[in-house]
Amino acid sequence: MSRTARRRAALRLPSWTATLYWKFAVFITVMCCTLAALLGILVHVLVGKQIESQARSYALDRLERTVDTYVSGESLGRDAAVDPPGLPRDLREMAVRKKQRGTQLADYQGTPTMWAVAPVDGNRALALRVDYSRRAAALRGLDRAIIGSSAAAIGVTLLVGLVAVSRITRRLHHTAQVARRISTGDLDARVRDRRAQRPDLAQDEAAAVAAALDAMAANLQTKLHSEQRFTADVSHELRTPLTGLHAAAELLPPGRPTEMVQERIQTMRRLTEDLLEISRLDAQVERADLGVHQLGPLAERAVRATGLAAEVRVVRDARVETDQRRLERVLGNLITNAHKHGRPPVVVTVDGPVVTVRDHGDGYPDELLAHGPQRFKTSSGDGRRTGHGLGLTIAAGQARVLGTTLTFSNAPDGGAVATLVLCSA
């Protein structure tokens, strides 16, 4: 891993920080802290200026009385003196050179002090010290009060905001769960958001999303049921004329044309039966007749039933709970697909409750690996036949009825691999 990649990995935040709940919490905290800081600084500056202005006025008033005392020759007291040590140089220069009175806030022996000066005879400055420590302590107390009240306000605001946003995030989370159920084929799933079902209430974004998802699921379910009924009706109506065609073809004189007609009729009959089976699988009316069977002999029997060449390797036999007829249907379709769209040898391997069917052809296309089998999808974009049509669709549907897992992959050295994982008895 490069240094840049390691740095990015180190800076990557935990996954929980990506949720709307925590983003909103951080947003509220940052905004409250920013607002509290701005208001605190504003109050501190305004109050500080007011306190300082009052202290300057008080110092100038006392300075006026001190000047009168100095002119009359009386004692100045301990807080007033002429050119005292510690007097700020800038303040003394203003009194001596500019002959002006003035004030300045500075530290005197570690204590905040407000100085006030006035010019006197002999280029000297009469200075007065006013203790500023009580006013500074009051300002610090105000700062502590601002910080405490800001922290309490931030806590209350954050709590109320999180309670409010948690209601929205729960609704969105429930909507996402329903959307995932719909994506897996559960078209009966609905959000049924209470606000969305109350048109008299104001509709927020979460209600709009929930209503749109429910409407989409209802439309999909209606269209799917319509397609299922159409497929079943067409397949059922085709059986009668196909039976008549088959009987009529048996009366034709022997010959190649007759054989071709019979082959086409047989193909049509198989297609019709496959469509009827898919209709039943889509309607979810199929139920497995489960029993305990030895998996190795079942695999060998399924291979023999296809009439196609396939090697059966029993690495480790196992007793499984399954429907024998449906399992043979799944394996038969996988073997037939391997011969039709792959290349020999076709190998059926039994390893415990796991059965794999592998050919040595070009493998499954990326579309099948990403989205699973799709009916009538039998060729890729370049025209090469890939073989994920009705056969694999029926195999996947029957696997779901059995409660087993059927996955599709490609072998590293070439060839398509279908893996069926059954339930051990």
TIVEXBA-261456 format. One record per residue (C-alpha): residue in three letters; residue number from 1; x, y, z. Coordinates in steps of 0.02 Angstrom, whole numbers, plus 50000, padded with zeros to 5 digits. Each point is the difference from the previous one (the first is absolute). Example, Ala and Ser with C-alpha at 12.3 -4.5 7.8 and 13.67 -1.06 7.14 Angstrom:
<sites>
resn;resi;u;v;w
ALA;1;50615;49775;50390 .
SER;2;50069;50172;49967 .
</sites>
This chain:
<sites>
resn;resi;u;v;w
MET;1;50000;50000;50000 .
SER;2;50068;50170;49951 .
ARG;3;50028;50141;50124 .
THR;4;49852;50098;49929 .
ALA;5;49886;49849;50015 .
ARG;6;50056;49970;50179 .
ARG;7;49970;50182;50041 .
ARG;8;49825;49993;49926 .
ALA;9;49963;49840;50095 .
ALA;10;50059;50081;50161 .
LEU;11;49890;50152;49969 .
ARG;12;49846;49899;49953 .
LEU;13;49859;50027;50125 .
PRO;14;49900;49857;50077 .
SER;15;49847;49944;49902 .
TRP;16;49878;50060;50134 .
THR;17;50051;50180;49968 .
ALA;18;49919;49990;49828 .
THR;19;49824;49983;50072 .
LEU;20;49880;50145;49991 .
TYR;21;49973;49991;50189 .
TRP;22;50182;50033;50043 .
LYS;23;50022;50127;49861 .
PHE;24;49853;50097;50072 .
ALA;25;50073;49985;50176 .
VAL;26;50166;50070;49941 .
PHE;27;49911;50138;49903 .
ILE;28;49897;50053;50152 .
THR;29;50154;49994;50113 .
VAL;30;50107;50103;49882 .
MET;31;49863;50128;49967 .
CYS;32;49957;50017;50186 .
CYS;33;50183;50017;50048 .
THR;34;50028;50130;49864 .
LEU;35;49846;50099;50051 .
ALA;36;50044;49989;50184 .
ALA;37;50178;50056;49966 .
LEU;38;49943;50148;49895 .
LEU;39;49871;50055;50129 .
GLY;40;50122;49972;50143 .
ILE;41;50135;50103;49916 .
LEU;42;49874;50138;49959 .
VAL;43;49934;50008;50180 .
HIS;44;50177;49993;50070 .
VAL;45;50059;50143;49890 .
LEU;46;49848;50110;50031 .
VAL;47;49997;49973;50188 .
GLY;48;50189;50016;50011 .
LYS;49;49994;50167;49909 .
GLN;50;49860;50059;50112 .
ILE;51;50092;49952;50159 .
GLU;52;50161;50079;49936 .
SER;53;49908;50159;49951 .
GLN;54;49923;50012;50173 .
ALA;55;50172;49973;50079 .
ARG;56;50076;50139;49893 .
SER;57;49862;50122;50047 .
TYR;58;50021;49956;50183 .
ALA;59;50190;50022;49988 .
LEU;60;49984;50170;49914 .
ASP;61;49876;50059;50133 .
ARG;62;50121;49952;50138 .
LEU;63;50143;50078;49903 .
GLU;64;49907;50165;49997 .
ARG;65;49984;49998;50189 .
THR;66;50182;49945;50018 .
VAL;67;50060;50148;49895 .
ASP;68;49903;50118;50113 .
THR;69;50079;49918;50151 .
TYR;70;50174;50018;49921 .
VAL;71;49972;50184;49959 .
SER;72;49943;50035;50179 .
GLY;73;50157;49916;50066 .
GLU;74;49911;49864;50096 .
SER;75;50056;49818;50012 .
LEU;76;49961;49900;49843 .
GLY;77;49971;49831;50080 .
ARG;78;50077;49833;49963 .
ASP;79;49919;49977;49826 .
ALA;80;50065;50164;49928 .
ALA;81;50175;50065;49969 .
VAL;82;50105;50108;49886 .
ASP;83;50099;49897;49874 .
PRO;84;49974;49838;50097 .
PRO;85;50100;49844;49952 .
GLY;86;49902;49881;49891 .
LEU;87;49909;50137;49906 .
PRO;88;49983;49948;49816 .
ARG;89;50122;50099;49894 .
ASP;90;49873;50042;49864 .
LEU;91;49880;50069;50127 .
ARG;92;50136;50109;50081 .
GLU;93;50056;50065;49829 .
MET;94;49821;50053;49964 .
ALA;95;49992;50099;50162 .
VAL;96;50173;50076;49992 .
ARG;97;50018;50041;49816 .
LYS;98;49821;50019;49940 .
LYS;99;49938;50076;50162 .
GLN;100;49846;49889;49993 .
ARG;101;49908;49894;50124 .
GLY;102;49975;49817;49964 .
THR;103;49970;49824;50064 .
GLN;104;50075;49830;49963 .
LEU;105;49965;49823;50061 .
ALA;106;50160;49906;50047 .
ASP;107;50073;49879;50127 .
TYR;108;50080;50072;50157 .
GLN;109;50093;49875;50109 .
GLY;110;49897;49858;49926 .
THR;111;49833;50087;50028 .
PRO;112;49891;50075;49861 .
THR;113;49999;50187;50028 .
MET;114;49917;50148;49916 .
TRP;115;50123;50147;49992 .
ALA;116;49946;50181;49983 .
VAL;117;50125;50143;49974 .
ALA;118;49997;50190;49991 .
PRO;119;50143;50121;49961 .
VAL;120;50072;50104;50144 .
ASP;121;50140;50128;50016 .
GLY;122;50179;49959;49955 .
ASN;123;49961;49878;49859 .
ARG;124;49935;49875;50123 .
ALA;125;49847;49888;50001 .
LEU;126;49877;49976;50140 .
ALA;127;49943;49819;49995 .
LEU;128;49856;49909;50085 .
ARG;129;49980;49812;50018 .
VAL;130;49827;49918;50006 .
ASP;131;49990;49815;50042 .
TYR;132;49921;49907;49853 .
SER;133;50009;49824;50072 .
ARG;134;49817;49994;50058 .
ARG;135;49939;50054;49829 .
ALA;136;50115;49872;49915 .
ALA;137;49935;49865;50117 .
ALA;138;49821;50048;49957 .
LEU;139;50042;49985;49814 .
ARG;140;50077;49829;50029 .
GLY;141;49844;49947;50094 .
LEU;142;49896;50059;49854 .
ASP;143;50108;49895;49883 .
ARG;144;49974;49845;50109 .
ALA;145;49812;50032;50002 .
ILE;146;50000;50016;49810 .
ILE;147;50097;49838;49980 .
GLY;148;49887;49905;50121 .
SER;149;49838;50064;49924 .
SER;150;50067;49966;49824 .
ALA;151;50045;49822;50046 .
ALA;152;49827;49972;50075 .
ALA;153;49916;50076;49847 .
ILE;154;50106;49893;49883 .
GLY;155;49956;49843;50098 .
VAL;156;49813;50037;50001 .
THR;157;50000;50049;49816 .
LEU;158;50099;49845;49952 .
LEU;159;49884;49887;50099 .
VAL;160;49843;50075;49925 .
GLY;161;50075;49998;49825 .
LEU;162;50054;49818;50013 .
VAL;163;49829;49948;50063 .
ALA;164;49921;50090;49853 .
VAL;165;50119;49932;49869 .
SER;166;49993;49823;50071 .
ARG;167;49817;49992;49952 .
ILE;168;50044;50043;49821 .
THR;169;50149;49882;49992 .
ARG;170;49895;49857;50070 .
ARG;171;49872;50029;49864 .
LEU;172;50135;50007;49866 .
HIS;173;50083;49844;50071 .
HIS;174;49834;49907;49993 .
THR;175;49974;50060;49822 .
ALA;176;50174;49936;49952 .
GLN;177;49961;49830;50079 .
VAL;178;49839;49986;49900 .
ALA;179;50093;50050;49841 .
ARG;180;50126;49861;50030 .
ARG;181;49859;49875;50026 .
ILE;182;49921;50055;49837 .
SER;183;50167;49983;49909 .
THR;184;50011;49819;50059 .
GLY;185;49829;49962;49927 .
ASP;186;49881;50033;50145 .
LEU;187;49877;50111;49907 .
ASP;188;49875;49988;50143 .
ALA;189;50113;50108;50108 .
ARG;190;49934;50175;50034 .
VAL;191;50063;50147;50102 .
ARG;192;49827;50061;50051 .
ASP;193;50066;50161;50074 .
ARG;194;49867;50073;50115 .
ARG;195;50029;50178;49941 .
ALA;196;49991;49946;49818 .
GLN;197;49832;49916;50035 .
ARG;198;49931;50161;50074 .
PRO;199;49974;50122;49854 .
ASP;200;49931;50129;50122 .
LEU;201;50173;50016;50079 .
ALA;202;50146;50095;49926 .
GLN;203;50109;49879;49901 .
ASP;204;50187;50002;50031 .
GLU;205;50135;49924;49892 .
ALA;206;50002;49834;50094 .
ALA;207;49812;49980;49971 .
ALA;208;50021;50042;49816 .
VAL;209;50136;49868;49980 .
ALA;210;49896;49870;50092 .
ALA;211;49845;50037;49895 .
ALA;212;50100;49991;49838 .
LEU;213;50079;49833;50052 .
ASP;214;49831;49925;50046 .
ALA;215;49926;50057;49835 .
MET;216;50148;49929;49903 .
ALA;217;49986;49831;50090 .
ALA;218;49813;49993;49967 .
ASN;219;50025;50038;49815 .
LEU;220;50138;49870;49986 .
GLN;221;49894;49871;50087 .
THR;222;49853;50035;49885 .
LYS;223;50107;49988;49845 .
LEU;224;50086;49841;50060 .
HIS;225;49834;49916;50040 .
SER;226;49935;50053;49831 .
GLU;227;50153;49926;49914 .
GLN;228;49986;49841;50101 .
ARG;229;49817;49979;49955 .
PHE;230;50037;50036;49818 .
THR;231;50143;49873;49996 .
ALA;232;49896;49868;50088 .
ASP;233;49848;50030;49888 .
VAL;234;50103;49996;49841 .
SER;235;50091;49843;50053 .
HIS;236;49839;49915;50051 .
GLU;237;49912;50046;49838 .
LEU;238;50149;49937;49898 .
ARG;239;49994;49826;50077 .
THR;240;49839;49947;49911 .
PRO;241;50052;50045;49821 .
LEU;242;50175;49931;50031 .
THR;243;49926;49836;50057 .
GLY;244;49897;49996;49840 .
LEU;245;50153;50041;49894 .
HIS;246;50098;49863;50085 .
ALA;247;49862;49873;49964 .
ALA;248;49987;50060;49820 .
ALA;249;50190;49990;49977 .
GLU;250;49995;49817;50052 .
LEU;251;49889;49966;49849 .
LEU;252;50120;50077;49875 .
PRO;253;50099;49880;49888 .
PRO;254;50175;49960;50060 .
GLY;255;50138;50114;49936 .
ARG;256;50112;50145;50039 .
PRO;257;49863;50133;49984 .
THR;258;49894;49904;50125 .
GLU;259;50145;49988;50121 .
MET;260;50031;50187;49988 .
VAL;261;49816;50037;50035 .
GLN;262;50001;49883;50150 .
GLU;263;50159;50078;50067 .
ARG;264;49926;50175;49988 .
ILE;265;49840;49943;50083 .
GLN;266;50099;49918;50139 .
THR;267;50100;50159;50024 .
MET;268;49840;50100;50010 .
ARG;269;49928;49880;50128 .
ARG;270;50157;50014;50109 .
LEU;271;49994;50190;49987 .
THR;272;49817;50001;50050 .
GLU;273;50033;49887;50150 .
ASP;274;50146;50111;50051 .
LEU;275;49892;50156;49991 .
LEU;276;49866;49918;50106 .
GLU;277;50131;49948;50127 .
ILE;278;50072;50176;50007 .
SER;279;49824;50069;50025 .
ARG;280;49974;49886;50149 .
LEU;281;50171;50047;50071 .
ASP;282;49964;50185;49979 .
ALA;283;49832;49981;50085 .
GLN;284;50089;49912;50145 .
VAL;285;49872;49860;50004 .
GLU;286;50130;49861;49989 .
ARG;287;50034;49902;50159 .
ALA;288;50142;49876;50026 .
ASP;289;49964;49821;50053 .
LEU;290;50153;49979;50111 .
GLY;291;50079;49835;50046 .
VAL;292;50170;49934;50052 .
HIS;293;50104;49932;49856 .
GLN;294;50178;49949;49962 .
LEU;295;50071;50137;49891 .
GLY;296;50124;49895;49896 .
PRO;297;49870;49882;49925 .
LEU;298;49883;50147;49969 .
ALA;299;50134;50088;49897 .
GLU;300;50035;49843;49899 .
ARG;301;49815;49976;49968 .
ALA;302;49982;50181;49942 .
VAL;303;50143;49977;49876 .
ARG;304;49924;49841;49931 .
ALA;305;49831;50085;49980 .
THR;306;50074;50132;49885 .
GLY;307;50074;49871;49881 .
LEU;308;50155;50109;49986 .
ALA;309;50181;49958;50037 .
ALA;310;50058;50064;50168 .
GLU;311;50126;49935;50126 .
VAL;312;49939;49982;50179 .
ARG;313;50132;50018;50135 .
VAL;314;49947;49960;50177 .
VAL;315;50137;50073;50111 .
ARG;316;49896;49984;50158 .
ASP;317;49822;49937;50000 .
ALA;318;49869;50072;50118 .
ARG;319;49819;49979;50050 .
VAL;320;49899;50154;49958 .
GLU;321;49822;50057;50026 .
THR;322;49928;50042;49830 .
ASP;323;49865;49968;49872 .
GLN;324;50068;49865;49884 .
ARG;325;49899;50052;49848 .
ARG;326;50043;50184;50014 .
LEU;327;50184;49966;50034 .
GLU;328;50011;49892;49845 .
ARG;329;49915;50141;49903 .
VAL;330;50130;50126;50060 .
LEU;331;50149;49887;49962 .
GLY;332;49926;49948;49834 .
ASN;333;49981;50180;49944 .
LEU;334;50177;50042;50056 .
ILE;335;50072;49851;49906 .
THR;336;49897;50038;49844 .
ASN;337;50057;50181;50003 .
ALA;338;50182;49946;50020 .
HIS;339;49988;49889;49846 .
LYS;340;49901;50126;49898 .
HIS;341;50103;50156;50034 .
GLY;342;50165;49933;50068 .
ARG;343;50124;49868;49946 .
PRO;344;50036;49825;50066 .
PRO;345;50051;49925;50112 .
VAL;346;49855;50038;50118 .
VAL;347;50039;49949;50179 .
VAL;348;49874;49982;50141 .
THR;349;50088;49999;50170 .
VAL;350;49920;49951;50164 .
ASP;351;50096;50060;50155 .
GLY;352;49891;49981;50152 .
PRO;353;49839;50101;49980 .
VAL;354;50079;50101;49857 .
VAL;355;49975;49955;49816 .
THR;356;50095;50089;49861 .
VAL;357;49969;49987;49813 .
ARG;358;50145;50057;49893 .
ASP;359;50034;50008;49815 .
HIS;360;50159;50054;49910 .
GLY;361;49929;50132;49884 .
ASP;362;50012;50190;50001 .
GLY;363;49912;50018;50168 .
TYR;364;49850;50101;50052 .
PRO;365;49986;50180;49938 .
ASP;366;50028;50145;50117 .
GLU;367;49816;50049;49992 .
LEU;368;49946;49831;50068 .
LEU;369;50130;50005;50139 .
ALA;370;49943;50174;50050 .
HIS;371;49810;49983;49987 .
GLY;372;49963;49814;49992 .
PRO;373;49906;49903;49864 .
GLN;374;49874;50095;49896 .
ARG;375;49868;49914;49897 .
PHE;376;50024;50001;49812 .
LYS;377;50174;50077;50021 .
THR;378;50104;49880;49897 .
SER;379;50134;50104;49916 .
SER;380;50125;50135;50044 .
GLY;381;50031;50163;49910 .
ASP;382;50124;49921;49879 .
GLY;383;49875;49870;49943 .
ARG;384;50081;49856;50095 .
ARG;385;49873;49887;50083 .
THR;386;50015;50004;50188 .
GLY;387;49858;49890;50055 .
HIS;388;49913;50089;50140 .
GLY;389;49821;49981;49941 .
LEU;390;49853;49898;50060 .
GLY;391;50106;49851;50056 .
LEU;392;50104;50094;50128 .
THR;393;49850;50107;50050 .
ILE;394;49902;49843;50043 .
ALA;395;50151;49926;50090 .
ALA;396;50016;50156;50107 .
GLY;397;49813;50002;50036 .
GLN;398;49995;49817;50050 .
ALA;399;50153;50027;50110 .
ARG;400;49904;50136;50093 .
VAL;401;49853;49881;50024 .
LEU;402;50121;49872;50073 .
GLY;403;50073;50130;50117 .
THR;404;50174;49974;49930 .
THR;405;50131;50120;49933 .
LEU;406;50045;49999;49815 .
THR;407;50146;50110;49946 .
PHE;408;50088;50024;49834 .
SER;409;50185;50034;49973 .
ASN;410;50142;49969;49878 .
ALA;411;50148;49887;50034 .
PRO;412;50171;50084;50001 .
ASP;413;50061;49885;49860 .
GLY;414;49841;50020;49896 .
GLY;415;49826;49929;50003 .
ALA;416;49834;50037;50083 .
VAL;417;49969;49938;50177 .
ALA;418;49828;49983;50080 .
THR;419;50003;49963;50187 .
LEU;420;49849;49932;50093 .
VAL;421;50007;49994;50191 .
LEU;422;49867;49887;50079 .
CYS;423;49945;49975;50180 .
SER;424;50081;49853;50089 .
ALA;425;49880;49875;50080 .
</sites>
